[in-house]
Amino acid sequence: MQIAILSAALLFVPPPVQERPEFPSGPQPIFAVVSGVEPAAGTIQVRRLEAVQVAVNVPESVNVNGQAITVMRTVHRQESRMVEVVYALEKTQAQTAGGKKLTKEEVGKQLKAGSVVLISADGRPVDPVYLRAIQTDTVVLVTGPSVTQPLQPPPPKALVPPLIELRK
């Protein structure tokens, strides 16, 4: 009898309330490595990977009137390129991942070549959900426009052979 009552009581116990995970409301920040800080010029230079679309010519064999002819076809593919980006400190808000606001002078003292920083992807503060994954003293930059310079020259463009005219 006691077992039946206990079994019936367990059937009416509400399931445990599961907490909903917190999801970010903004885009993920960009990780970058400081390559230089120029306090006199009021700039910070960082290197980061950037995804770019590259047009590539590839040979393709096509059948024209029963003959296999090789033609060049342009395809686009995504590549990652290391770029150097320069930010003006006067147009940049800086703070630690822990939330401490930093002045331009503190940024100049705290960041050295080789330091890892996070940069806002959309010019707005980085969502705190992302900041939980990094150390609290990591510098986070919310920046305005930047000057991007590729560190490596773009690959040479492949020569495209002239189109073949077929006459009937």
N, C-alpha and C positions, 0 to 999 in steps of 0.2 A: 504494500500500500504506500509506504513512504517513497519507494522507488517511483511509483506512478506519479505521485505528487511532485517529486523532484523533476521528473521528466517533463511534466506539464509546465512547471515553472520555467524550465530552461527554454521551452518553446516560445514563451512570451517575453523573453529578455530581448530588448531591442539590440540590433547589431551595433558594434562600436562605430562612433562617428569618425569618418576618415577626413583628415584635413586636406583641403584642396591645395595642390602645390601652387606656389606663386610663380607666375610667368612674367617675363619682361614685356614692357609696353613699347619699347623702342628698339632700334637696330643694335646689333652687337658692336662694341667698340673695336678699334683697330689697334693691334699691337705694333709697336715700333721701337727701334733702338736709336738712342741719341748718338749722332755722329759729331756734334759740336754745339757749343753754346757760345754766343758772342754777346756778352752783356753790353759792350759799348755800342754795338749796332742794334741791340734789342731784339735779337733773333735766336731761334733755336732750330737746328737742323736735325732731321731724323731720317732714318732709312726704313722703308717698309715695302712689303710685297704688294703689288697692285695687279689685278687681273685685267688683261687687255685682249681684245679681239684682233687676230692677225689673219690677213688674207694670204693664202698659200696656193700656189699653182701646182696641181698634180696631173700627171699624164693619165689619160683614160682612153681605152680602146673602144671605138665605136664601129658599127657595121654600116657602111654606106655602099649601096648597090652591090652587096656581096663581098666587099673588100673591107678588111680591118684597117682602120686608120687611127693613128694616135693623135688625139687632140689634147689641149691643156684645158683643165677646168679649174676654176677658182673656188676654193672652199675656205670657210672661216673656222678657226679653232681658237680656243681660249688658252692663253699662256700667262704665267706669272712672271712679272719683271720686278727687279729691285729698283726702287726709285728713291731719290733724295728729295725731301720736302723741306721747305724753309717756312717757318711760321714767325710772324711778328709777335713778340711778347705783349705789346700794348693792345693787340686785338685778341689775346688769348686769356681765358680764365683758367687758373690752375688750382687744383686741390689734391689732397691725398685721397686714396680710396676709402680711408676712414672718415672723410668729410671735412678735414681741416683745410681752410682756404689758404692759399699761398700767394705771397706778393711776388713781383717780378724778381726782386732781389733774392728771395728765398728759393725761387725756381732756379736762378743762376747758381746758387750755392749748392743746392741739392742734386741737380742733374750734372752728370759728367758723361764724357764719351763712353758708350757701352751701357749706360743706364737704360732699362726698359720702361717705356711709358705706354699709357693707354690714351687713345685719341678718340673723341666723340666722332661717330660716323655721320651725324646729321647736324652738327652745330648746336645741339642741345645737350643738357647734362646726361651723363651715362646712367642708364637704369641701375638702381642699387642691386638688382638681382645678379647682374654681371660682376659687380664689385665684390660680391661675396667670395668669388673664386680666386682673388688675388690678395697679396699682403696689404695691410692697412696703410703702409707708408709708401706704396707705389703712387707715383705722380700720374694724375689724370688730367688731360688737357681738353678743354672745350674751345675750339678755335674758329676763327673766321677763315677767309679765303687764304690759300697757300700757293706757293710757287712750286710746281713739281718738275723735277729734272730727271730724265732717265739716266741711270748709271751705266748702262751699256747701250751701244748704238743699236738701232733697229736692224734686223736682218736684211741683207740685200734683197731687192725685189727680183724675182725670177723673170727671165725674159720669156715672153709669150710669143710662140711662133705665129706667123700670120695665118689667118683662116684660109682654108683650102676651098676654092670654088669648084663645084662639080658642074660639068656641063653635060647635058643629055644629047 
